[in-house]
């Protein structure tokens, strides 16, 4: 892979999401299964020798100092300069890059787009800058950026625990999904701060998980605050066990046969933003060394 490569940043689904407790510092303890899907953003990187990190396609309403892509690049830049790694191919230590983002994953949808973009930035620049950082180290850097970043670096369908950083890989059946995207932006903090959020679902062992298990503890709060989420779930329930992913707002239902998913998508009312998507066996960059 080189500087002309297009780097994918896939979305994820939370196949279930239980809140099993809360730490003394306020962080919620979760159990969930992450599954990557073929809806993805795309990033491209250009080398710079002036030490600047430039996001050529900034996210509206998100200043660079808060953008996870820029923050990820700057964290790697600090490591590269501190540890004396040369800029890839130039012999200079002024690590820099211009980053282009093609955005397909909706913001505030519970699909992990920002976290995935940050993870791909870490994976790509560690490779392009010749830093050679291990996935374990990149996961630690990612965790400081956001709780969902490490799973995208980990790269496999996995049962995650803690605040989302402890992984036990699981087998997820091959299937397609119909994904709906309500026209609302759900702030994650609003969901987790709600006094109505259930925080004591009994924990399970990873080996106890199976397809169809559990529910999303965040879903009732999101539905109460954003009725459009509840409406989308109601539209999907005739086809199966519809669920919200993450903290919302996107909703999904699974299909073992692709043709059934296509037919279900065609029956949704006009004006509903929806896609037929496929689950991925692993992250597209899982084999990157």
Protein Blocks (a to p, Z undefined) as FASTA:
>chain_A
ZZkbccdddddddfbdcdfbdcfkopacddddddddfbdcdddddddfehpacdfbaceh
iafklmmklmmmmmmmmmmmmnopacehklpabdcdddddddfbdghklnommmmmmmmm
mmmmmmmnonopafklmmmmmmmnomklmmmmnopacddehjopaccddddddddddddd
dfbdcdfklmmmpmkbcckbccddfklpcehiacdfklmmmmmmmmmlmmmmmmmmmnoc
cddehjbjadcdddfbfklmmmmmmmpcehiacddddddfbdfklmpZZ
